[in-house]
Amino acid sequence: MEETFGGGLWTLAWIVIYLFTAYCYFRIAVKLKRGTPWFAFIPILNMILMLQMVKKPLWWVILMFIPFVNMVIGIMVVYYLMKELGKPGWWTILMILPIVNFVILALLAFEKNTVAPSNPTPPTIPSAQ
């Protein structure tokens, strides 16, 4: 009976972690105004959402199923996401560290600043007519 209780706690912990991570990616997608944010909650579709957020081709999903290649692609996608959010690229290293990655993810999702667009339009000077 005690083993089942412990297993249940671990299962609950994994569900909470998954939902927290998915919600953070949902918020980031809304902030960037890219992709379909609810994809964050569905496995495999969340990979498509990540690629949409960083403007990479959808065929990269195939690369995410190849052992070892998936780690490289994952790091690249996180790097591009940091750049899209206006954060320094070295923050990618923090996303590899356990526990710290949740703090960084929450910071990215819940910070109040707005994201600068990746292709800003130059300001126009009103004509004096």
CNS distance restraints for C-alpha pairs under 8 A (distance, minus, plus):
assign (resid   1 and name CA) (resid   5 and name CA) 6.52 0.50 0.50
assign (resid   2 and name CA) (resid   6 and name CA) 6.38 0.50 0.50
assign (resid   3 and name CA) (resid   7 and name CA) 6.17 0.50 0.50
assign (resid   4 and name CA) (resid   8 and name CA) 6.04 0.50 0.50
assign (resid   5 and name CA) (resid   9 and name CA) 6.36 0.50 0.50
assign (resid   6 and name CA) (resid  10 and name CA) 6.41 0.50 0.50
assign (resid   7 and name CA) (resid  11 and name CA) 6.16 0.50 0.50
assign (resid   8 and name CA) (resid  12 and name CA) 6.09 0.50 0.50
assign (resid   9 and name CA) (resid  13 and name CA) 6.07 0.50 0.50
assign (resid  10 and name CA) (resid  14 and name CA) 6.21 0.50 0.50
assign (resid  11 and name CA) (resid  15 and name CA) 6.25 0.50 0.50
assign (resid  12 and name CA) (resid  16 and name CA) 6.19 0.50 0.50
assign (resid  13 and name CA) (resid  17 and name CA) 6.17 0.50 0.50
assign (resid  14 and name CA) (resid  18 and name CA) 6.04 0.50 0.50
assign (resid  15 and name CA) (resid  19 and name CA) 6.12 0.50 0.50
assign (resid  16 and name CA) (resid  20 and name CA) 6.04 0.50 0.50
assign (resid  17 and name CA) (resid  21 and name CA) 6.10 0.50 0.50
assign (resid  18 and name CA) (resid  22 and name CA) 6.01 0.50 0.50
assign (resid  19 and name CA) (resid  23 and name CA) 5.96 0.50 0.50
assign (resid  19 and name CA) (resid  41 and name CA) 7.23 0.50 0.50
assign (resid  20 and name CA) (resid  24 and name CA) 6.20 0.50 0.50
assign (resid  21 and name CA) (resid  25 and name CA) 6.33 0.50 0.50
assign (resid  21 and name CA) (resid 102 and name CA) 7.65 0.50 0.50
assign (resid  21 and name CA) (resid 105 and name CA) 7.56 0.50 0.50
assign (resid  22 and name CA) (resid  26 and name CA) 6.05 0.50 0.50
assign (resid  22 and name CA) (resid  40 and name CA) 4.99 0.50 0.50
assign (resid  22 and name CA) (resid  41 and name CA) 5.21 0.50 0.50
assign (resid  23 and name CA) (resid  27 and name CA) 6.20 0.50 0.50
assign (resid  23 and name CA) (resid  40 and name CA) 7.06 0.50 0.50
assign (resid  23 and name CA) (resid  41 and name CA) 7.37 0.50 0.50
assign (resid  24 and name CA) (resid  28 and name CA) 6.24 0.50 0.50
assign (resid  24 and name CA) (resid 105 and name CA) 6.52 0.50 0.50
assign (resid  24 and name CA) (resid 106 and name CA) 6.28 0.50 0.50
assign (resid  24 and name CA) (resid 108 and name CA) 7.85 0.50 0.50
assign (resid  24 and name CA) (resid 109 and name CA) 5.13 0.50 0.50
assign (resid  24 and name CA) (resid 110 and name CA) 7.79 0.50 0.50
assign (resid  25 and name CA) (resid  29 and name CA) 6.10 0.50 0.50
assign (resid  25 and name CA) (resid  37 and name CA) 7.67 0.50 0.50
assign (resid  25 and name CA) (resid  40 and name CA) 5.96 0.50 0.50
assign (resid  25 and name CA) (resid 109 and name CA) 7.01 0.50 0.50
assign (resid  26 and name CA) (resid  30 and name CA) 6.32 0.50 0.50
assign (resid  26 and name CA) (resid  37 and name CA) 4.85 0.50 0.50
assign (resid  26 and name CA) (resid  38 and name CA) 6.29 0.50 0.50
assign (resid  26 and name CA) (resid  39 and name CA) 7.74 0.50 0.50
assign (resid  26 and name CA) (resid  40 and name CA) 5.50 0.50 0.50
assign (resid  26 and name CA) (resid  41 and name CA) 7.86 0.50 0.50
assign (resid  27 and name CA) (resid  31 and name CA) 6.08 0.50 0.50
assign (resid  27 and name CA) (resid  37 and name CA) 7.47 0.50 0.50
assign (resid  27 and name CA) (resid 109 and name CA) 5.45 0.50 0.50
assign (resid  27 and name CA) (resid 110 and name CA) 7.56 0.50 0.50
assign (resid  28 and name CA) (resid  32 and name CA) 6.14 0.50 0.50
assign (resid  28 and name CA) (resid 108 and name CA) 7.02 0.50 0.50
assign (resid  28 and name CA) (resid 109 and name CA) 5.20 0.50 0.50
assign (resid  29 and name CA) (resid  33 and name CA) 5.83 0.50 0.50
assign (resid  29 and name CA) (resid  34 and name CA) 5.60 0.50 0.50
assign (resid  29 and name CA) (resid  35 and name CA) 6.60 0.50 0.50
assign (resid  29 and name CA) (resid  36 and name CA) 7.47 0.50 0.50
assign (resid  29 and name CA) (resid  37 and name CA) 5.39 0.50 0.50
assign (resid  29 and name CA) (resid  49 and name CA) 7.76 0.50 0.50
assign (resid  29 and name CA) (resid  53 and name CA) 6.40 0.50 0.50
assign (resid  30 and name CA) (resid  34 and name CA) 6.79 0.50 0.50
assign (resid  30 and name CA) (resid  37 and name CA) 6.20 0.50 0.50
assign (resid  31 and name CA) (resid 114 and name CA) 7.42 0.50 0.50
assign (resid  31 and name CA) (resid 115 and name CA) 7.01 0.50 0.50
assign (resid  32 and name CA) (resid  53 and name CA) 7.03 0.50 0.50
assign (resid  32 and name CA) (resid  85 and name CA) 7.81 0.50 0.50
assign (resid  32 and name CA) (resid 115 and name CA) 6.86 0.50 0.50
assign (resid  34 and name CA) (resid  52 and name CA) 6.43 0.50 0.50
assign (resid  34 and name CA) (resid  53 and name CA) 5.51 0.50 0.50
assign (resid  35 and name CA) (resid  49 and name CA) 5.69 0.50 0.50
assign (resid  35 and name CA) (resid  52 and name CA) 5.34 0.50 0.50
assign (resid  35 and name CA) (resid  53 and name CA) 6.27 0.50 0.50
assign (resid  36 and name CA) (resid  49 and name CA) 6.65 0.50 0.50
assign (resid  37 and name CA) (resid  49 and name CA) 7.13 0.50 0.50
assign (resid  38 and name CA) (resid  42 and name CA) 7.68 0.50 0.50
assign (resid  39 and name CA) (resid  45 and name CA) 5.17 0.50 0.50
assign (resid  39 and name CA) (resid  46 and name CA) 5.09 0.50 0.50
assign (resid  39 and name CA) (resid  48 and name CA) 7.73 0.50 0.50
assign (resid  39 and name CA) (resid  49 and name CA) 6.06 0.50 0.50
assign (resid  40 and name CA) (resid  45 and name CA) 6.85 0.50 0.50
assign (resid  40 and name CA) (resid  46 and name CA) 4.39 0.50 0.50
assign (resid  40 and name CA) (resid  47 and name CA) 7.98 0.50 0.50
assign (resid  40 and name CA) (resid  49 and name CA) 6.58 0.50 0.50
assign (resid  41 and name CA) (resid  45 and name CA) 7.96 0.50 0.50
assign (resid  41 and name CA) (resid  46 and name CA) 6.59 0.50 0.50
assign (resid  42 and name CA) (resid  46 and name CA) 5.83 0.50 0.50
assign (resid  43 and name CA) (resid  47 and name CA) 7.44 0.50 0.50
assign (resid  44 and name CA) (resid  48 and name CA) 6.72 0.50 0.50
assign (resid  45 and name CA) (resid  49 and name CA) 6.25 0.50 0.50
assign (resid  46 and name CA) (resid  50 and name CA) 6.26 0.50 0.50
assign (resid  47 and name CA) (resid  51 and name CA) 6.40 0.50 0.50
assign (resid  47 and name CA) (resid  61 and name CA) 6.63 0.50 0.50
assign (resid  48 and name CA) (resid  52 and name CA) 6.20 0.50 0.50
assign (resid  48 and name CA) (resid  58 and name CA) 6.45 0.50 0.50
assign (resid  48 and name CA) (resid  61 and name CA) 6.75 0.50 0.50
assign (resid  49 and name CA) (resid  53 and name CA) 6.13 0.50 0.50
assign (resid  50 and name CA) (resid  54 and name CA) 6.48 0.50 0.50
assign (resid  50 and name CA) (resid  77 and name CA) 7.24 0.50 0.50
assign (resid  51 and name CA) (resid  55 and name CA) 5.92 0.50 0.50
assign (resid  51 and name CA) (resid  56 and name CA) 5.13 0.50 0.50
assign (resid  51 and name CA) (resid  57 and name CA) 6.79 0.50 0.50
assign (resid  51 and name CA) (resid  58 and name CA) 6.47 0.50 0.50
assign (resid  51 and name CA) (resid  60 and name CA) 7.69 0.50 0.50
assign (resid  51 and name CA) (resid  77 and name CA) 7.09 0.50 0.50
assign (resid  52 and name CA) (resid  56 and name CA) 6.31 0.50 0.50
assign (resid  52 and name CA) (resid  57 and name CA) 7.78 0.50 0.50
assign (resid  52 and name CA) (resid  58 and name CA) 7.63 0.50 0.50
assign (resid  53 and name CA) (resid  81 and name CA) 7.08 0.50 0.50
assign (resid  54 and name CA) (resid  77 and name CA) 6.84 0.50 0.50
assign (resid  54 and name CA) (resid  80 and name CA) 5.82 0.50 0.50
assign (resid  54 and name CA) (resid  81 and name CA) 5.60 0.50 0.50
assign (resid  54 and name CA) (resid  84 and name CA) 6.75 0.50 0.50
assign (resid  56 and name CA) (resid  60 and name CA) 7.48 0.50 0.50
assign (resid  59 and name CA) (resid  63 and name CA) 7.50 0.50 0.50
assign (resid  60 and name CA) (resid  64 and name CA) 6.65 0.50 0.50
assign (resid  60 and name CA) (resid  73 and name CA) 7.89 0.50 0.50
assign (resid  61 and name CA) (resid  65 and name CA) 7.13 0.50 0.50
assign (resid  62 and name CA) (resid  66 and name CA) 7.28 0.50 0.50
assign (resid  63 and name CA) (resid  69 and name CA) 6.36 0.50 0.50
assign (resid  63 and name CA) (resid  70 and name CA) 5.94 0.50 0.50
assign (resid  63 and name CA) (resid  73 and name CA) 7.15 0.50 0.50
assign (resid  64 and name CA) (resid  69 and name CA) 6.79 0.50 0.50
assign (resid  64 and name CA) (resid  70 and name CA) 4.18 0.50 0.50
assign (resid  64 and name CA) (resid  71 and name CA) 7.70 0.50 0.50
assign (resid  64 and name CA) (resid  73 and name CA) 6.65 0.50 0.50
assign (resid  64 and name CA) (resid  74 and name CA) 7.39 0.50 0.50
assign (resid  65 and name CA) (resid  69 and name CA) 7.97 0.50 0.50
assign (resid  65 and name CA) (resid  70 and name CA) 6.18 0.50 0.50
assign (resid  66 and name CA) (resid  70 and name CA) 5.66 0.50 0.50
assign (resid  67 and name CA) (resid  71 and name CA) 7.57 0.50 0.50
assign (resid  68 and name CA) (resid  72 and name CA) 6.79 0.50 0.50
assign (resid  69 and name CA) (resid  73 and name CA) 6.18 0.50 0.50
assign (resid  70 and name CA) (resid  74 and name CA) 5.84 0.50 0.50
assign (resid  71 and name CA) (resid  75 and name CA) 6.20 0.50 0.50
assign (resid  72 and name CA) (resid  76 and name CA) 6.20 0.50 0.50
assign (resid  73 and name CA) (resid  77 and name CA) 6.08 0.50 0.50
assign (resid  74 and name CA) (resid  78 and name CA) 6.25 0.50 0.50
assign (resid  75 and name CA) (resid  79 and name CA) 6.11 0.50 0.50
assign (resid  75 and name CA) (resid  92 and name CA) 7.09 0.50 0.50
assign (resid  76 and name CA) (resid  80 and name CA) 6.21 0.50 0.50
assign (resid  77 and name CA) (resid  81 and name CA) 6.09 0.50 0.50
assign (resid  78 and name CA) (resid  82 and name CA) 6.23 0.50 0.50
assign (resid  78 and name CA) (resid  92 and name CA) 6.13 0.50 0.50
assign (resid  78 and name CA) (resid  95 and name CA) 7.90 0.50 0.50
assign (resid  79 and name CA) (resid  83 and name CA) 6.44 0.50 0.50
assign (resid  79 and name CA) (resid  89 and name CA) 5.76 0.50 0.50
assign (resid  79 and name CA) (resid  91 and name CA) 7.82 0.50 0.50
assign (resid  79 and name CA) (resid  92 and name CA) 5.41 0.50 0.50
assign (resid  80 and name CA) (resid  84 and name CA) 6.17 0.50 0.50
assign (resid  80 and name CA) (resid  89 and name CA) 7.92 0.50 0.50
assign (resid  81 and name CA) (resid  85 and name CA) 6.22 0.50 0.50
assign (resid  82 and name CA) (resid  86 and name CA) 6.24 0.50 0.50
assign (resid  82 and name CA) (resid  87 and name CA) 5.03 0.50 0.50
assign (resid  82 and name CA) (resid  88 and name CA) 6.55 0.50 0.50
assign (resid  82 and name CA) (resid  89 and name CA) 6.07 0.50 0.50
assign (resid  82 and name CA) (resid  91 and name CA) 7.09 0.50 0.50
assign (resid  82 and name CA) (resid  92 and name CA) 7.06 0.50 0.50
assign (resid  83 and name CA) (resid  87 and name CA) 5.59 0.50 0.50
assign (resid  83 and name CA) (resid  88 and name CA) 6.61 0.50 0.50
assign (resid  83 and name CA) (resid  89 and name CA) 6.37 0.50 0.50
assign (resid  84 and name CA) (resid 115 and name CA) 7.89 0.50 0.50
assign (resid  84 and name CA) (resid 117 and name CA) 7.77 0.50 0.50
assign (resid  84 and name CA) (resid 118 and name CA) 6.39 0.50 0.50
assign (resid  85 and name CA) (resid 108 and name CA) 7.72 0.50 0.50
assign (resid  85 and name CA) (resid 115 and name CA) 5.73 0.50 0.50
assign (resid  85 and name CA) (resid 116 and name CA) 7.29 0.50 0.50
assign (resid  86 and name CA) (resid 115 and name CA) 6.85 0.50 0.50
assign (resid  86 and name CA) (resid 116 and name CA) 6.88 0.50 0.50
assign (resid  87 and name CA) (resid  91 and name CA) 7.15 0.50 0.50
assign (resid  90 and name CA) (resid  94 and name CA) 7.47 0.50 0.50
assign (resid  91 and name CA) (resid  95 and name CA) 6.73 0.50 0.50
assign (resid  92 and name CA) (resid  96 and name CA) 6.96 0.50 0.50
assign (resid  93 and name CA) (resid  97 and name CA) 7.08 0.50 0.50
assign (resid  94 and name CA) (resid 100 and name CA) 6.29 0.50 0.50
assign (resid  94 and name CA) (resid 101 and name CA) 5.97 0.50 0.50
assign (resid  94 and name CA) (resid 104 and name CA) 7.32 0.50 0.50
assign (resid  95 and name CA) (resid 100 and name CA) 6.76 0.50 0.50
assign (resid  95 and name CA) (resid 101 and name CA) 4.22 0.50 0.50
assign (resid  95 and name CA) (resid 102 and name CA) 7.79 0.50 0.50
assign (resid  95 and name CA) (resid 104 and name CA) 6.87 0.50 0.50
assign (resid  95 and name CA) (resid 105 and name CA) 7.77 0.50 0.50
assign (resid  96 and name CA) (resid 101 and name CA) 6.41 0.50 0.50
assign (resid  97 and name CA) (resid 101 and name CA) 5.79 0.50 0.50
assign (resid  98 and name CA) (resid 102 and name CA) 7.72 0.50 0.50
assign (resid  99 and name CA) (resid 103 and name CA) 6.82 0.50 0.50
assign (resid 100 and name CA) (resid 104 and name CA) 6.26 0.50 0.50
assign (resid 101 and name CA) (resid 105 and name CA) 5.98 0.50 0.50
assign (resid 102 and name CA) (resid 106 and name CA) 6.04 0.50 0.50
assign (resid 103 and name CA) (resid 107 and name CA) 6.13 0.50 0.50
assign (resid 104 and name CA) (resid 108 and name CA) 6.15 0.50 0.50
assign (resid 105 and name CA) (resid 109 and name CA) 6.17 0.50 0.50
assign (resid 106 and name CA) (resid 110 and name CA) 5.80 0.50 0.50
assign (resid 106 and name CA) (resid 111 and name CA) 7.96 0.50 0.50
assign (resid 107 and name CA) (resid 111 and name CA) 5.50 0.50 0.50
assign (resid 116 and name CA) (resid 120 and name CA) 7.47 0.50 0.50
